[in-house]
Structure formats: structure tokens, C-alpha cells
């Protein structure tokens, strides 16, 4: 019986060749489809995390939030006992009132000095003229009595009386001159009064600042949400003693993004603004869209706790990974709740040639 079918060895060889050709074609098709895409499985969701800490120390009276609760900017999250701070405000208000009273007194004294100083000078000048005239008359009388005494026409007692009157009149004239000199110091007195007013004004400003500070500290007893977010890691309860600057909870922002650690060899064609398709392990079957935002100015290892020392010892070249920030565009739907740390599989379309390479976004104006 004749059998025209090829021997098994030839048939198996053709099958292997066909399979190899199919694999090559499939590989070529896969390469052709994916030649303009780069991806990585080393990518994670990130978001702004704000550590909320009270700005004053005290005893907590109320806690109005719970873990995983969404809050809006300005929402009251916890309250600190305000009694001590209210007392400080009242003390500052009293100090300010006293300082204002001192300022009014200084201003009134300055105004009075400005009005009375010219009149005082005129009065002192008139008194000096009168005293000088009296002194001149008394001196003339004394000289006349001395002449008469030399002729034995007046007694020694009368001469002594005239000399005493002349000395007293000269003393009165000197006193009037001193009074005039004092009255003529009105510019210096005005400067002194002005300095007192300025000192009182500075004291008022100082006490006003102290009152503002006391009121500010009182407002800090109300701990408000600094931004929209979700409360997490809450470690405070009513009655807790909190310290200024010590975090009591964390607030996770509502605008997530992705940090994808691409190999440095994948960045050659990557540009800012290129589209990205992303899937999140927590939401299989849901594809999200975004774009390349920026590339970190340094590899991940450069910012590690113990960065490599390639200049010492033996060197082994290792392909480095560079963090790339990807932002969602449009934002994920409300049904997809992304939290920091979730694993993401991004796929960047690098076919576009627009945009900058490894660029850092410009600072907002």
C-alpha cells in the first residue's frame, strides 16, 4: 500500500516553522502597536497630606471629626479650652485703655504748654523790667544816702537801710532774670512734651499689637480645616492635652496624582503633556486618563536615606528609575476613590513631539 503523506518528521518541522513565523509576526505586530508607548508597574497614587497641629497648647474640649470623614476648608475640627486666652485678651484690652489715657494726657499737656509758654515769657520780661527799675532806684538812693552820711546829714541806720534795700532790689532783678531765662526755654519744653507724646503713641501701638496677638491666640483655640480633605490618623479626644506644633491628625487632599518610577532608558521620548492611560489595581476594568506633568530633578536613589557612593569601591552600573508626575485629566469619577499608596499601571503615549523634555512646570505668576 502506497502512502503519499509526508513523514512525521517533515510535518513536525513545518509546524515548527509555521509557529515560529506566527510568533515573529505576532511579535512584530505587538511591537508595532506598542512602539509609541512606555509603561511601568512601579507607580503609585499620591495626594497632598497636611499634618494638622494646634498653634496653642491647652486642653481639648471638643473633637468634631472622625477618621475618614470628609471636611471642607474652614470646618471646625476641634476646640481647645479658651479660658486662659480670654483672660489674656481682657488684660491686653485694659493695658491698651491705660496707654490711650496716657496719650491723651500727654497731648493735653503739650497743648497747654504751647498756649502758656509765650504768655509766660512776656510776663517774665515785664517783671524783669520792673525789678531792674526798682534796683536802679534803690542803688541811686543808696549812693545818695552815702553822700549825705559823709556830710553827717543822715544817720548810720538810714544809710544801712538804703544799702539793704539796694541789695534786695538787685536780688529781685537777678531772680526776675532767672525767671525770664527759664521762660525762654519754651522750645526745649515743647520738644520734651513732643517726645512724651511720641512715647505715649508708641506705647499705644505696642499695647494694640499685644491685644491683636492675644486675640489671635484666642482664635487659635478653634482648629479649622486648612483645606478640603479627608481626616485620617486622628489621635486626639476630648480632654487630651495638646502642645503647639504637635500634629493631632492628618488631612489627605482631594486631588490625587500618580508618581510613576520609569527607567531612565524610557524617558528619551517622554514629553510634558503627553497623554497617559492608567489602570488602578483597586479598580480592575476601569481605565483612567491623564497626562505627563513633570519629571523629578533627580533619580529616586539620589534622594534615598543612603544615596549611592559611585566614586568609591567597585562600580556596577544599574539602570536608575526617575519619578515622573502624572496628573488625571479629566478627574477620576466619584465612584473611583483614590487614596495615597494605591498601585497604578500607567501607559504613556510618547508619539507626540510637542512639549518639553524632562521639564519642570513654570512657577505660577
C-alpha positions in Angstrom: 0.0 0.0 0.0 1.4 3.4 -1.0 1.3 6.4 1.4 1.9 9.8 -0.2 1.7 11.7 3.2 5.0 13.3 4.3 6.9 11.6 7.0 6.1 12.7 10.6 9.5 14.4 10.9 8.8 16.7 7.9 5.3 17.5 9.2 6.6 18.5 12.6 9.3 20.7 11.1 6.8 22.6 9.0 4.6 23.1 12.1 7.5 24.5 14.0 8.4 26.8 11.1 4.8 28.0 10.9 4.6 28.5 14.7 7.9 30.5 14.6 6.7 32.6 11.7 3.4 33.2 13.5 5.3 34.2 16.7 7.5 36.6 14.7 4.5 38.1 13.0 2.7 38.4 16.4 5.8 39.9 18.0 6.1 42.4 15.1 2.5 43.4 15.4 2.8 43.8 19.2 6.0 45.9 18.7 4.3 48.0 16.0 1.3 48.6 18.2 3.3 49.4 21.3 6.3 51.1 19.8 5.0 54.5 20.9 4.0 53.5 24.4 6.1 53.2 27.6 4.7 51.8 30.8 5.8 50.7 34.3 4.3 48.8 37.2 6.3 50.9 39.7 3.7 53.6 40.1 1.5 54.8 43.0 -1.2 57.2 43.8 -0.1 60.3 45.8 -2.0 63.2 47.3 -1.3 66.2 49.5 -1.2 65.2 53.1 -1.4 68.0 55.6 -0.4 67.3 59.2 -2.8 69.4 61.3 -1.3 70.7 64.6 -2.8 73.2 67.1 -1.0 76.5 67.3 -1.5 76.9 71.0 -1.3 74.5 73.9 -4.2 73.5 76.1 -6.9 71.0 77.0 -9.2 69.8 74.2 -12.9 70.4 74.9 -14.5 69.2 71.7 -13.5 66.9 68.8 -15.9 67.3 65.9 -14.4 64.9 63.3 -13.8 61.2 62.9 -11.3 59.1 60.9 -12.1 59.0 57.2 -14.5 61.9 57.4 -14.5 64.5 54.6 -14.2 68.1 55.6 -14.3 71.4 53.8 -11.9 74.4 54.2 -12.7 76.3 57.4 -14.7 73.5 59.1 -14.2 73.3 62.8 -12.4 70.1 63.7 -11.6 70.5 67.4 -11.7 73.2 70.1 -9.3 74.0 72.9 -10.3 75.5 76.3 -10.3 79.3 75.7 -10.4 80.5 79.3 -6.8 81.4 79.7 -6.7 83.1 76.3 -9.9 85.1 77.1 -8.2 86.4 80.3 -5.2 87.4 78.3 -7.4 89.4 75.9 -9.1 91.2 78.7 -5.7 92.1 80.2 -4.5 93.4 76.9 -7.6 95.5 76.4 -7.1 97.1 79.9 -3.4 97.8 79.1 -4.5 99.4 75.8 -7.1 101.6 77.5 -4.5 102.8 80.1 -2.0 103.6 77.3 -4.6 105.6 75.4 -5.4 107.6 78.5 -1.7 108.4 79.0 -1.5 109.5 75.4 -4.5 111.9 75.8 -2.8 113.3 79.0 0.4 113.9 77.1 -1.3 115.6 74.2 -3.3 117.9 76.6 -0.1 118.8 78.4 1.6 119.6 75.1 -1.3 121.8 74.0 -1.3 123.7 77.3 2.4 124.3 77.1 2.1 125.6 73.6 -0.5 128.2 74.8 1.1 129.3 78.1 4.7 129.5 77.1 4.5 132.8 75.1 2.5 134.5 77.8 5.0 133.3 80.4 7.9 134.9 78.5 6.0 138.3 78.2 5.2 138.2 81.9 8.8 137.4 82.9 10.1 140.2 80.7 7.7 142.7 82.4 8.7 141.5 85.8 12.4 141.8 84.9 11.9 145.4 83.7 10.1 146.4 86.9 12.8 144.7 89.1 15.6 146.3 87.2 13.9 149.7 87.6 13.4 149.1 91.3 17.0 148.0 91.6 18.3 151.1 89.8 16.2 153.4 92.0 17.4 151.6 95.2 21.0 151.8 94.1 20.6 155.6 93.4 19.1 156.1 96.9 21.9 154.1 98.5 24.5 156.3 96.7 22.6 159.4 97.8 22.5 158.3 101.4 26.2 157.6 101.4 26.9 161.1 100.3 24.5 162.5 102.9 26.0 160.2 105.6 29.5 161.6 104.7 28.2 165.1 105.5 26.6 163.8 108.7 23.2 164.7 107.3 21.6 161.2 107.8 22.1 158.6 110.4 24.0 155.4 110.1 20.8 153.5 110.4 19.2 155.3 107.5 22.3 154.5 105.3 22.2 150.8 106.3 18.5 150.7 105.4 19.2 152.2 102.0 22.1 149.7 101.3 19.9 146.8 102.4 17.1 147.9 100.1 19.6 148.2 97.2 20.9 144.7 97.8 17.4 143.3 98.0 16.4 145.1 94.8 19.4 143.6 92.9 18.5 140.2 94.2 14.9 140.7 92.9 16.3 141.7 89.5 18.5 138.6 89.3 15.6 136.4 90.3 13.5 138.1 87.5 16.3 137.5 85.0 16.4 133.8 86.0 12.7 133.5 85.6 12.9 135.1 82.2 15.7 132.7 81.2 13.5 129.8 82.3 10.5 131.1 80.4 12.6 131.5 77.3 13.3 127.7 77.3 9.8 127.0 75.8 11.3 125.4 72.6 13.1 122.9 74.8 10.0 122.3 76.9 7.9 121.9 73.7 10.4 119.3 72.5 10.1 117.5 75.8 6.4 117.5 75.6 6.5 116.2 72.0 8.8 113.4 73.0 6.4 112.4 75.7 3.6 112.3 73.2 5.6 110.2 70.8 6.5 107.8 73.6 2.8 107.5 74.6 1.9 106.9 70.9 4.5 104.1 70.7 3.1 102.6 73.9 -0.4 102.6 72.4 0.8 100.9 69.3 2.7 98.3 71.4 -0.4 97.6 73.5 -2.5 97.4 70.4 -0.2 94.8 68.9 -0.3 92.9 72.2 -4.1 92.9 72.1 -4.1 91.7 68.4 -1.7 88.9 69.4 -3.9 87.9 72.3 -7.0 87.8 70.1 -5.1 85.8 67.5 -4.1 83.2 70.1 -7.7 83.1 71.2 -8.8 82.3 67.6 -6.2 79.5 67.5 -8.3 77.6 70.1 -10.6 76.8 67.2 -8.7 74.4 65.0 -10.1 74.7 61.5 -9.6 72.6 58.4 -6.9 74.3 56.3 -8.2 72.8 53.1 -10.6 70.3 51.7 -9.7 66.7 52.5 -10.3 63.5 54.4 -9.4 63.1 58.1 -7.0 60.3 58.9 -4.6 59.2 61.7 -6.6 61.1 64.3 -5.0 60.8 67.7 -6.9 63.3 69.8 -10.0 63.0 72.1 -11.9 65.5 74.4 -9.7 66.0 77.5 -6.4 65.5 75.7 -3.6 67.9 76.5 -2.2 69.1 73.2 1.0 71.1 72.5 1.6 73.8 70.0 3.1 72.3 66.8 2.4 68.7 67.6 0.2 67.0 64.9 -3.1 65.5 66.1 -4.4 64.3 62.8 -3.7 64.2 59.0 -5.7 65.7 56.2 -5.5 63.9 52.9 -6.2 66.2 49.9 -8.9 65.5 47.4 -6.8 66.0 44.3 -4.7 62.8 43.8 -1.9 62.3 41.2 0.4 59.5 40.3 4.1 59.1 40.8 5.5 56.7 38.2 9.1 55.5 38.5 10.1 55.0 34.9 13.5 53.6 33.9 15.9 56.3 32.7 16.0 54.5 29.4 12.3 55.1 28.9 12.5 58.9 29.2 14.1 59.7 25.8 10.8 60.4 24.0 8.8 61.4 27.0 7.4 65.0 26.9 5.4 67.1 29.2 1.7 67.0 28.3 1.7 63.5 26.6 -1.4 61.5 27.2 -1.5 58.7 29.7 -3.9 55.7 30.1 -3.9 54.4 33.7 -5.4 51.4 35.5 -5.6 51.1 39.2 -5.3 47.7 40.9 -8.1 48.5 43.3 -10.5 49.2 40.3 -9.9 46.5 37.7 -11.5 47.2 34.3 -11.7 51.0 34.9 -9.4 53.0 32.7 -8.4 56.5 33.8 -6.8 59.2 31.7 -4.2 61.8 32.4 -1.1 63.5 31.1 2.6 63.8 31.9 3.0 66.8 34.3 6.7 66.9 35.2 9.8 64.9 35.9 11.6 64.9 39.2 15.0 66.7 39.1 16.9 63.6 40.2 16.6 59.8 40.3 14.9 58.1 43.2 18.2 56.8 44.6 19.6 60.3 44.8 17.1 61.2 47.5 17.2 57.9 49.4 18.4 57.8 53.0 21.7 56.4 51.9 22.4 57.6 48.4 24.9 55.6 46.4 28.6 56.5 46.5 29.7 55.5 43.0 33.0 57.2 43.4 34.2 54.7 46.0 34.7 50.9 45.8 33.7 48.7 42.9 31.1 50.2 40.5 28.2 48.3 38.9 26.0 50.1 36.5 22.3 49.9 37.4 19.5 51.3 35.4 18.1 54.1 37.5 14.5 55.0 37.9 13.2 58.6 37.7 9.9 59.7 39.3 7.5 61.2 36.8 4.4 63.0 38.0 1.2 62.1 36.1 -2.0 64.1 36.7 -5.5 62.9 36.0 -7.3 64.7 33.1 -10.2 64.6 33.5 -10.5 63.9 37.2 -11.5 60.4 38.3 -15.2 59.8 38.7 -16.7 60.0 42.2 -17.1 56.2 42.2 -13.3 55.7 42.0 -11.9 56.8 45.3 -8.1 57.0 45.0 -6.0 57.2 48.2 -2.2 57.5 48.5 -0.3 54.3 48.1 -2.6 52.5 45.6 -0.8 50.7 42.8 -1.2 52.1 39.3 -0.2 50.8 35.8 0.3 53.9 33.6 0.9 53.7 29.8 2.3 56.9 28.2 1.8 57.6 24.6 5.2 59.0 23.6 4.3 59.5 19.9 3.8 63.3 20.3 6.8 65.5 19.9 5.4 68.7 21.4 6.2 69.8 24.9 9.5 70.0 26.8 11.7 67.1 27.7 12.2 66.5 31.4 10.8 69.9 32.1 9.7 71.4 35.4 6.5 73.4 35.2 7.0 77.1 35.4 6.1 78.8 38.7 2.7 80.4 38.7 2.6 84.2 38.3 
